[in-house]
Amino acid sequence: MTVLQLFGVNPLGSVVLALVVPFFIVVFGTYLGVLGALQTFFGESSWQDVSTGEEE
């Protein structure tokens, strides 16, 4: 059996698949979106670079 099948058999595993996995997908997508916005609008790769760039 694959790991996903084992999670599907266990009731707790189905909760993990239904709630936790989509949560991490959304968090990762948000991270990529913010990173893309930083590079597009500011030309930087981190918020620290943006904040220090304005102070100089």
MINUPA-32963 format. One record per residue (C-alpha): residue in one letter; y, x, z. Coordinates in steps of 0.1 Angstrom, whole numbers, padded with zeros to 4 digits. Example, Ala and Ser with C-alpha at 12.3 -4.5 7.8 and 13.67 -1.06 7.14 Angstrom:
2
<rec><aa>A</aa><c2>-0045</c2><c1>0123</c1><c3>0078</c3></rec>
<rec><aa>S</aa><c2>-0011</c2><c1>0137</c1><c3>0071</c3></rec>
***
This chain:
56
<rec><aa>M</aa><c2>0000</c2><c1>0000</c1><c3>0000</c3></rec>
<rec><aa>T</aa><c2>0035</c2><c1>0012</c1><c3>-0007</c3></rec>
<rec><aa>V</aa><c2>0061</c2><c1>0014</c1><c3>0020</c3></rec>
<rec><aa>L</aa><c2>0080</c2><c1>-0016</c1><c3>0008</c3></rec>
<rec><aa>Q</aa><c2>0048</c2><c1>-0037</c1><c3>0009</c3></rec>
<rec><aa>L</aa><c2>0042</c2><c1>-0026</c1><c3>0045</c3></rec>
<rec><aa>F</aa><c2>0077</c2><c1>-0037</c1><c3>0055</c3></rec>
<rec><aa>G</aa><c2>0072</c2><c1>-0070</c1><c3>0037</c3></rec>
<rec><aa>V</aa><c2>0041</c2><c1>-0077</c1><c3>0058</c3></rec>
<rec><aa>N</aa><c2>0058</c2><c1>-0071</c1><c3>0091</c3></rec>
<rec><aa>P</aa><c2>0083</c2><c1>-0097</c1><c3>0102</c3></rec>
<rec><aa>L</aa><c2>0106</c2><c1>-0071</c1><c3>0116</c3></rec>
<rec><aa>G</aa><c2>0103</c2><c1>-0052</c1><c3>0083</c3></rec>
<rec><aa>S</aa><c2>0114</c2><c1>-0082</c1><c3>0064</c3></rec>
<rec><aa>V</aa><c2>0145</c2><c1>-0084</c1><c3>0085</c3></rec>
<rec><aa>V</aa><c2>0152</c2><c1>-0047</c1><c3>0078</c3></rec>
<rec><aa>L</aa><c2>0148</c2><c1>-0053</c1><c3>0041</c3></rec>
<rec><aa>A</aa><c2>0170</c2><c1>-0084</c1><c3>0041</c3></rec>
<rec><aa>L</aa><c2>0199</c2><c1>-0071</c1><c3>0062</c3></rec>
<rec><aa>V</aa><c2>0199</c2><c1>-0033</c1><c3>0067</c3></rec>
<rec><aa>V</aa><c2>0191</c2><c1>-0022</c1><c3>0032</c3></rec>
<rec><aa>P</aa><c2>0219</c2><c1>-0043</c1><c3>0015</c3></rec>
<rec><aa>F</aa><c2>0243</c2><c1>-0032</c1><c3>0043</c3></rec>
<rec><aa>F</aa><c2>0237</c2><c1>0005</c1><c3>0034</c3></rec>
<rec><aa>I</aa><c2>0240</c2><c1>-0003</c1><c3>-0003</c3></rec>
<rec><aa>V</aa><c2>0274</c2><c1>-0019</c1><c3>0003</c3></rec>
<rec><aa>V</aa><c2>0285</c2><c1>0010</c1><c3>0025</c3></rec>
<rec><aa>F</aa><c2>0275</c2><c1>0036</c1><c3>-0001</c3></rec>
<rec><aa>G</aa><c2>0292</c2><c1>0016</c1><c3>-0029</c3></rec>
<rec><aa>T</aa><c2>0324</c2><c1>0014</c1><c3>-0008</c3></rec>
<rec><aa>Y</aa><c2>0323</c2><c1>0051</c1><c3>-0002</c3></rec>
<rec><aa>L</aa><c2>0319</c2><c1>0058</c1><c3>-0039</c3></rec>
<rec><aa>G</aa><c2>0348</c2><c1>0034</c1><c3>-0046</c3></rec>
<rec><aa>V</aa><c2>0371</c2><c1>0051</c1><c3>-0022</c3></rec>
<rec><aa>L</aa><c2>0362</c2><c1>0085</c1><c3>-0035</c3></rec>
<rec><aa>G</aa><c2>0369</c2><c1>0073</c1><c3>-0071</c3></rec>
<rec><aa>A</aa><c2>0402</c2><c1>0058</c1><c3>-0060</c3></rec>
<rec><aa>L</aa><c2>0412</c2><c1>0091</c1><c3>-0044</c3></rec>
<rec><aa>Q</aa><c2>0404</c2><c1>0110</c1><c3>-0075</c3></rec>
<rec><aa>T</aa><c2>0421</c2><c1>0085</c1><c3>-0098</c3></rec>
<rec><aa>F</aa><c2>0453</c2><c1>0078</c1><c3>-0080</c3></rec>
<rec><aa>F</aa><c2>0459</c2><c1>0110</c1><c3>-0060</c3></rec>
<rec><aa>G</aa><c2>0439</c2><c1>0137</c1><c3>-0078</c3></rec>
<rec><aa>E</aa><c2>0423</c2><c1>0147</c1><c3>-0044</c3></rec>
<rec><aa>S</aa><c2>0388</c2><c1>0145</c1><c3>-0031</c3></rec>
<rec><aa>S</aa><c2>0394</c2><c1>0136</c1><c3>0006</c3></rec>
<rec><aa>W</aa><c2>0420</c2><c1>0117</c1><c3>0027</c3></rec>
<rec><aa>Q</aa><c2>0428</c2><c1>0149</c1><c3>0045</c3></rec>
<rec><aa>D</aa><c2>0440</c2><c1>0165</c1><c3>0012</c3></rec>
<rec><aa>V</aa><c2>0462</c2><c1>0135</c1><c3>0005</c3></rec>
<rec><aa>S</aa><c2>0478</c2><c1>0135</c1><c3>0040</c3></rec>
<rec><aa>T</aa><c2>0484</c2><c1>0172</c1><c3>0040</c3></rec>
<rec><aa>G</aa><c2>0497</c2><c1>0171</c1><c3>0005</c3></rec>
<rec><aa>E</aa><c2>0525</c2><c1>0146</c1><c3>0014</c3></rec>
<rec><aa>E</aa><c2>0536</c2><c1>0167</c1><c3>0044</c3></rec>
<rec><aa>E</aa><c2>0542</c2><c1>0199</c1><c3>0024</c3></rec>
***
